[in-house]
Amino acid sequence: MRRHPRNPPIRLTRRGRIVLFCLLLAVAGGLITLVSAPGQAADEPGPAPVMIVQPGDTLWDIATRHSGGRGRDATIEEIRRLNHLDGYSVDAGQRLTLPRRG
């Protein structure tokens, strides 16, 4: 029966040590960047935009005008949530808080 000699320890060449060092630096730099980047919660929010419903306005019209990058349906639901609306109708003269554009 032939026995295999024990595996010798891994030895890094000079180039291997340099590559490993650069990789560790890149990982450390990435972690530092993630930890030091301020989140959105760190920004002081300004007052929420408010509008007065005009005669003939519908929730769909208002959401279309103020949807920004999100969809109209998501904006409608956000307006309903912000203003505690049970339904989808609004009245002229009603004051609505609008979602912040982001």
C-alpha positions as CSV (number, residue, x, y, z in Angstrom):
1,M,0.0,0.0,0.0
2,R,1.4,3.3,-1.0
3,R,0.8,6.4,1.1
4,H,0.6,9.8,-0.3
5,P,2.9,12.3,1.3
6,R,1.3,15.1,3.3
7,N,0.4,18.1,1.1
8,P,2.9,20.9,1.6
9,P,1.6,24.2,2.9
10,I,0.5,26.7,0.2
11,R,3.2,29.1,-0.7
12,L,2.5,32.4,-2.3
13,T,4.8,33.9,-4.9
14,R,5.6,37.6,-4.8
15,R,3.0,38.2,-7.4
16,G,0.4,36.2,-5.5
17,R,1.1,38.2,-2.3
18,I,0.7,41.5,-4.3
19,V,-2.6,40.3,-5.8
20,L,-3.9,39.1,-2.4
21,F,-2.9,42.5,-0.8
22,C,-4.7,44.4,-3.6
23,L,-7.8,42.3,-3.2
24,L,-7.8,42.9,0.6
25,L,-7.4,46.6,0.0
26,A,-10.3,46.7,-2.5
27,V,-12.6,44.8,0.0
28,A,-11.6,47.1,2.8
29,G,-12.2,50.2,0.6
30,G,-15.6,48.9,-0.4
31,L,-16.6,48.3,3.2
32,I,-15.4,51.8,4.3
33,T,-17.4,53.3,1.4
34,L,-20.5,51.5,2.4
35,V,-20.2,52.4,6.1
36,S,-19.4,56.0,5.5
37,A,-22.0,56.8,2.9
38,P,-24.9,58.7,4.5
39,G,-28.3,57.1,4.0
40,Q,-31.5,58.9,2.9
41,A,-32.6,58.9,6.5
42,A,-29.7,61.2,7.4
43,D,-31.2,64.0,5.2
44,E,-33.5,66.4,6.9
45,P,-36.9,66.1,5.0
46,G,-38.5,69.4,4.1
47,P,-42.2,69.9,4.4
48,A,-44.4,67.5,2.4
49,P,-45.9,69.1,-0.7
50,V,-49.5,70.1,-0.3
51,M,-52.1,71.0,-3.0
52,I,-55.7,72.2,-3.0
53,V,-58.0,70.2,-5.2
54,Q,-59.4,72.3,-8.0
55,P,-62.9,71.8,-9.5
56,G,-62.8,69.0,-12.0
57,D,-59.7,67.4,-10.5
58,T,-59.7,63.7,-9.9
59,L,-57.3,61.6,-7.9
60,W,-56.1,60.1,-11.1
61,D,-55.3,63.5,-12.6
62,I,-53.5,64.6,-9.5
63,A,-51.4,61.4,-9.4
64,T,-50.6,61.7,-13.1
65,R,-49.2,65.2,-12.6
66,H,-47.3,64.4,-9.5
67,S,-46.1,60.8,-10.1
68,G,-42.6,61.7,-11.1
69,G,-40.6,58.5,-11.7
70,R,-43.1,56.1,-10.1
71,G,-46.3,54.8,-11.6
72,R,-49.7,56.6,-11.3
73,D,-51.3,53.7,-9.4
74,A,-48.5,53.7,-6.7
75,T,-48.9,57.5,-6.4
76,I,-52.6,57.2,-6.0
77,E,-52.2,54.7,-3.2
78,E,-49.5,56.9,-1.5
79,I,-51.8,59.9,-1.7
80,R,-54.7,57.9,-0.2
81,R,-52.4,56.6,2.6
82,L,-51.0,60.1,3.4
83,N,-54.4,61.7,3.6
84,H,-56.3,58.8,5.2
85,L,-58.7,58.5,2.3
86,D,-61.1,55.5,2.3
87,G,-62.2,55.9,-1.3
88,Y,-60.9,57.3,-4.6
89,S,-62.9,60.6,-4.7
90,V,-61.7,64.0,-3.8
91,D,-63.7,67.3,-3.4
92,A,-62.8,70.7,-4.8
93,G,-61.1,72.8,-2.1
94,Q,-59.8,69.7,-0.3
95,R,-56.2,70.0,0.9
96,L,-54.1,67.0,-0.1
97,T,-50.6,66.1,1.1
98,L,-48.6,64.7,-1.8
99,P,-45.8,62.1,-1.7
100,R,-42.3,63.5,-2.0
101,R,-40.7,63.0,-5.4
102,G,-37.7,60.9,-5.2
